[in-house]
Amino acid sequence: MSGRKFAFFKNRNNKGYLFILPFFLVMLTFQIYPIISTLNLSFTAPLNMFENKFVGIANYERLLTNEIFLKSIFNTWFMWLLGFIPQMIFALGLAVILYEWQVWGKDAFRTIFFLPNLVTAASIGVLFAVLLDWQTGTLNHVLLTMKIIDEPINWLSKSGMARGSVAFIQWWMWFGNTAIIVMAGLSSISGELYEAAFIDGAGKVQTFFRITLPLLRPILLYIVITSLIGGLQIFDIPRVLTNGRGAPDNAITTMVLYLYNQAFKNFNIGYAASVAYTLFFMILFFSIISFKLISGKKQKGDDEI
């Protein structure tokens, strides 16, 4: 009997399943089961401390009419785009300069620009909370010393400045990492293409837009999608800067911060689960759109060539 039971693993080709079994057990326990459980919770509402009742799509209907959630969607997209667009511009410019120009100590520059990624986002949030404090903050102290301002500025007291501060932090954290990824893409482009273009009379601007950018599309696609996924899940910086309040007037309340407050402050787990799935489908939809747009342009360019 025992021989039959383990006959499957007597075949040497089947023994590999034993090595991948722990991975699938962990994935089923900590990934698949939570995903299915969260979906089930999104259709429920708390009945008491220990029980939930089925409410259908009521949680999703509530999302569509909740002003704070709708504002959190705007905040999330606005702060991501406000940080991502200059991030891409600076990263492309920095990558081209460090890769094509003979900059002294460019390896050291790459290390310095990458340093913010070695620090946790929560720590970065604490750092900027100290720097931006309107009473004792370093930034106000420096500006007052240089006579640039006459009185301290409360950077997080107005909606525009609060969102701009979060966007700046996101840009500062990630443009170095993006530049390094772009440099890796630049190194894969054959120098013969540039030589042939220069022989035909093309300038650096023309080669950048006709050779560099088209061949960087796979790298740019990766950057856009990963930045989109991370940007729409921004939580740490707004959470630390405002102690979870998203102040002023929920100006930097993001979708994930709203989810966190609903789940762990209001203990409305079912409603928070519906927020999580709404965010999931939003990320999925726009990731597919980004992939189609960028890969579609690439295909069109290949056909023209």
ZAMARGU-4260 file (C-alpha; in steps of 0.2 Angstrom, whole numbers, plus 5000, padded with zeros to 4 digits):
<rodrens>
0) 5000/5000/5000 | 5014/5012/5005 | 5023/5007/4989 | 5008/5012/4979 | 5006/5028/4989
5) 5024/5034/4985 | 5025/5027/4968 | 5022/5044/4960 | 5038/5050/4968 | 5048/5035/4963
10) 5049/5043/4945 | 5064/5054/4945 | 5055/5067/4934 | 5041/5069/4947 | 5052/5073/4962
15) 5054/5091/4956 | 5036/5093/4962 | 5042/5090/4980 | 5053/5105/4978 | 5040/5117/4972
20) 5027/5111/4984 | 5032/5123/4998 | 5031/5138/4986 | 5013/5133/4981 | 5008/5130/4999
25) 5014/5147/5004 | 5006/5155/4989 | 4989/5147/4992 | 4990/5151/5011 | 4996/5169/5010
30) 4990/5175/4993 | 4976/5165/4985 | 4966/5163/5001 | 4967/5181/5006 | 4962/5187/4989
35) 4947/5176/4989 | 4943/5180/5007 | 4944/5199/5003 | 4932/5197/4988 | 4920/5188/4999
40) 4921/5201/5013 | 4918/5215/5000 | 4900/5209/4999 | 4897/5209/5018 | 4894/5222/5032
45) 4897/5220/5050 | 4883/5213/5060 | 4892/5213/5077 | 4910/5210/5083 | 4910/5192/5077
50) 4898/5191/5062 | 4895/5199/5045 | 4879/5199/5035 | 4878/5198/5016 | 4874/5215/5008
55) 4877/5211/4989 | 4885/5226/4980 | 4879/5239/4993 | 4897/5243/4998 | 4902/5246/4980
60) 4887/5257/4977 | 4892/5267/4993 | 4909/5270/4986 | 4902/5279/4970 | 4892/5291/4981
65) 4906/5294/4995 | 4914/5311/4992 | 4929/5307/5002 | 4933/5291/4992 | 4930/5300/4976
70) 4942/5314/4982 | 4954/5301/4987 | 4954/5295/4969 | 4958/5312/4962 | 4971/5315/4975
75) 4980/5298/4971 | 4980/5302/4952 | 4985/5320/4954 | 5000/5317/4966 | 5006/5302/4956
80) 5006/5312/4939 | 5013/5327/4947 | 5028/5317/4953 | 5029/5305/4938 | 5030/5317/4924
85) 5045/5327/4930 | 5052/5310/4936 | 5052/5304/4919 | 5059/5320/4911 | 5073/5321/4924
90) 5077/5302/4923 | 5079/5303/4904 | 5089/5318/4904 | 5100/5312/4918 | 5102/5295/4910
95) 5108/5302/4894 | 5120/5314/4902 | 5128/5301/4913 | 5128/5288/4899 | 5134/5298/4883
100) 5144/5311/4891 | 5161/5308/4899 | 5155/5314/4917 | 5169/5312/4930 | 5163/5300/4944
105) 5147/5295/4936 | 5147/5279/4945 | 5147/5289/4962 | 5132/5299/4955 | 5122/5284/4951
110) 5125/5278/4969 | 5120/5294/4976 | 5104/5296/4966 | 5099/5278/4971 | 5102/5280/4989
115) 5083/5286/4993 | 5078/5269/4987 | 5088/5260/5001 | 5078/5269/5014 | 5060/5264/5019
120) 5046/5276/5013 | 5040/5278/5031 | 5058/5284/5036 | 5057/5296/5022 | 5040/5302/5028
125) 5047/5305/5045 | 5062/5315/5038 | 5051/5326/5027 | 5039/5329/5042 | 5054/5336/5051
130) 5060/5346/5037 | 5043/5353/5033 | 5037/5357/5051 | 5032/5375/5050 | 5038/5380/5067
135) 5054/5370/5069 | 5057/5364/5052 | 5074/5365/5043 | 5067/5371/5027 | 5058/5386/5035
140) 5074/5390/5045 | 5085/5390/5030 | 5073/5401/5020 | 5072/5413/5034 | 5090/5414/5036
145) 5093/5417/5018 | 5079/5431/5019 | 5069/5422/5005 | 5053/5422/5016 | 5048/5434/5030
150) 5038/5421/5041 | 5037/5403/5042 | 5026/5394/5029 | 5015/5380/5035 | 5018/5368/5020
155) 5005/5356/5024 | 4991/5368/5029 | 4985/5371/5011 | 4979/5358/4999 | 4990/5363/4984
160) 5006/5364/4994 | 5002/5348/5003 | 4999/5338/4987 | 5014/5346/4979 | 5025/5341/4994
165) 5020/5323/4993 | 5023/5323/4974 | 5040/5331/4976 | 5044/5317/4989 | 5039/5304/4977
170) 5049/5312/4963 | 5064/5313/4974 | 5063/5295/4980 | 5061/5287/4963 | 5069/5298/4949
175) 5087/5290/4953 | 5080/5273/4951 | 5071/5277/4935 | 5087/5285/4928 | 5097/5269/4932
180) 5084/5258/4923 | 5085/5270/4908 | 5104/5269/4908 | 5102/5250/4907 | 5091/5252/4892
185) 5103/5264/4884 | 5117/5252/4886 | 5108/5239/4875 | 5106/5250/4860 | 5119/5247/4847
190) 5131/5261/4844 | 5131/5256/4825 | 5114/5264/4824 | 5120/5281/4830 | 5135/5280/4818
195) 5124/5276/4803 | 5112/5291/4808 | 5127/5303/4810 | 5134/5298/4793 | 5117/5302/4786
200) 5117/5319/4793 | 5106/5317/4808 | 5109/5327/4824 | 5108/5322/4842 | 5090/5328/4844
205) 5085/5318/4829 | 5094/5303/4835 | 5086/5304/4852 | 5068/5305/4845 | 5070/5293/4831
210) 5082/5280/4838 | 5084/5282/4857 | 5066/5284/4862 | 5058/5271/4850 | 5071/5258/4856
215) 5068/5262/4874 | 5049/5259/4873 | 5050/5242/4882 | 5060/5250/4896 | 5048/5264/4897
220) 5033/5252/4897 | 5040/5243/4912 | 5043/5260/4921 | 5026/5267/4917 | 5017/5251/4923
225) 5027/5248/4939 | 5026/5267/4943 | 5007/5266/4940 | 5005/5251/4952 | 5016/5259/4965
230) 5009/5276/4963 | 4991/5271/4965 | 4995/5262/4981 | 5004/5277/4989 | 5001/5276/5008
235) 5017/5278/5018 | 5021/5296/5015 | 5003/5304/5017 | 5001/5292/5032 | 5017/5299/5041
240) 5015/5317/5036 | 4997/5319/5043 | 4997/5305/5056 | 4984/5296/5045 | 4972/5311/5044
245) 4975/5316/5026 | 4974/5334/5031 | 4970/5348/5026 | 4953/5344/5021 | 4958/5326/5015
250) 4969/5334/5002 | 4982/5320/5003 | 4970/5306/5008 | 4974/5292/4995 | 4964/5277/4991
255) 4975/5266/5001 | 4975/5278/5016 | 4956/5279/5015 | 4956/5260/5014 | 4967/5259/5030
260) 4956/5271/5040 | 4940/5262/5035 | 4948/5245/5040 | 4958/5249/5055 | 4950/5264/5062
265) 4932/5262/5058 | 4933/5243/5058 | 4922/5242/5043 | 4931/5228/5035 | 4918/5224/5021
270) 4918/5242/5015 | 4937/5242/5015 | 4938/5226/5005 | 4927/5234/4992 | 4939/5249/4991
275) 4953/5236/4989 | 4945/5228/4974 | 4940/5244/4966 | 4958/5249/4967 | 4964/5232/4960
280) 4953/5233/4945 | 4958/5251/4942 | 4976/5247/4942 | 4973/5232/4931 | 4963/5242/4918
285) 4975/5256/4917 | 4990/5244/4916 | 4982/5235/4901 | 4978/5252/4893 | 4996/5258/4896
290) 5003/5241/4889 | 4992/5243/4873 | 4996/5261/4870 | 5015/5259/4872 | 5017/5242/4864
295) 5005/5247/4850 | 5016/5262/4846 | 5031/5250/4846 | 5023/5239/4833 | 5018/5253/4822
300) 5035/5260/4822 | 5042/5242/4818 | 5030/5241/4803 | 5036/5258/4797 | 5054/5252/4798
</rodrens>
